[in-house]
Each structure stands twice: as C-alpha cells, then as structure tokens.
Amino acid sequence: MLVDGFVWSPSTVSRETSLGLDGLHGFKEMPVAGWIEANIRDSGVRVEDFNAMTSSTVVGTMANGKQVIMSLGWCTSALEVDGTEGTVKVRFEGPDVTEVFS
C-alpha cells in the first residue's frame, strides 16, 4: 500500500567532470545501481521480512500509465516504522530499473 514518496532512478552510470589546470579534460564514468524507494503502509507483510528480500521484482504504476519495473532487486534500507502513521520507507537497488508506458 503506497502512501507517498515513490521515487526511482533508472540510471546505470554516474559521470564526473574531469578538470585540469589547463581546462576541461572530459569526464570519468562509473557504474551505479538503479533504485526504487517508497513510503508504504505497514500492512499485510512483516516489516522485518523486507531485510530478507533479494532477487525481487518491484513494480510501481503511475497515474499516467507509466510503470517503473525493477528486476533482481534487493532491499537496502535500514527499516524504521512510524508507529503513529503505520508507515515504513523501503528502498530497493538492483541492476535493472526500466520505465514502460502501457
């Protein structure tokens, strides 16, 4: 049950500008994991079970029809539950986050 804060990054690389005393030299590139993060309602699953989730598929569907899909993801968040609101913020990272319009 999604509450709010659904954010994602489909990026596969991070680039950093390389500078020298004589000017711009270009950039260097490093691989990065894609990720999906959301604030969800504590309902229907034990929160502690998220820590064991690996090789997971995570799907979010936007109001405009776009789907954000992660394959082979793992939960990376240190889980904290807001008892007043009954919410928990979860983050999954992995090698493949894609955006698809249905």
C-alpha positions in Angstrom: 0.0 0.0 0.0 1.8 3.1 -1.3 1.5 6.2 0.9 3.8 8.7 -0.8 7.4 9.4 -1.8 7.6 7.0 -4.7 10.9 7.9 -6.4 13.3 6.0 -8.6 16.5 6.2 -10.7 16.9 4.1 -13.8 20.5 5.3 -14.2 23.2 2.8 -15.0 26.2 5.1 -14.8 27.4 8.2 -12.9 29.6 10.7 -14.6 32.0 13.1 -13.0 33.6 16.0 -14.9 37.5 15.8 -15.0 39.2 19.2 -14.8 42.9 20.2 -15.0 44.8 23.4 -14.6 44.6 23.9 -18.4 40.8 23.4 -18.5 38.1 20.8 -19.1 39.5 17.3 -19.7 36.2 15.4 -20.2 34.6 13.0 -17.7 35.0 9.7 -15.9 32.2 7.2 -15.7 31.4 4.6 -13.0 28.5 2.1 -12.9 25.7 2.6 -10.4 22.7 0.6 -9.3 19.2 1.7 -10.2 16.8 2.1 -7.3 13.2 2.4 -6.3 12.2 4.0 -3.0 8.7 4.4 -1.4 6.9 5.1 1.8 4.4 2.3 2.3 1.8 1.3 4.8 2.7 -1.3 7.3 0.0 -3.8 6.2 0.0 -7.4 5.1 3.7 -8.3 5.4 6.1 -8.4 8.4 8.4 -5.4 8.1 11.4 -7.5 9.2 10.8 -9.7 6.1 12.0 -6.8 3.8 15.6 -7.4 5.0 15.5 -10.9 3.5 14.3 -9.7 0.1 16.8 -10.4 -2.7 16.2 -11.1 -6.4 12.9 -9.3 -6.0 10.7 -7.7 -8.7 9.3 -4.3 -7.7 6.6 -2.6 -9.8 5.1 0.9 -9.4 2.3 2.1 -11.7 1.8 5.8 -12.1 -1.5 7.6 -12.8 -0.3 8.5 -16.4 0.1 4.8 -17.2 3.8 4.5 -16.8 5.2 1.5 -15.0 8.5 1.5 -13.2 9.8 -2.0 -13.0 12.9 -3.4 -11.1 14.1 -6.9 -11.7 16.5 -8.8 -9.4 16.5 -6.1 -6.8 17.4 -6.3 -3.1 16.2 -4.3 -0.1 18.9 -1.9 1.1 17.0 0.3 3.7 17.5 0.1 7.4 13.8 -0.2 8.2 12.2 2.2 10.5 8.5 2.1 11.2 6.5 5.2 12.1 4.0 3.7 14.6 1.8 6.8 14.6 1.2 6.7 10.8 1.8 3.0 10.3 4.3 3.6 7.5 7.8 2.4 6.6 10.2 3.7 4.0 11.7 0.9 1.8 14.5 1.1 -0.8 15.4 -1.5 -3.4 18.5 -1.3 -5.5 19.5 -3.5 -8.4 20.9 -3.8 -11.9 17.8 -3.1 -13.9 15.1 -0.4 -13.5 13.1 0.3 -16.6 10.2 2.7 -17.4 7.4 1.4 -19.6 4.3 3.1 -20.9 1.3 0.7 -21.1 
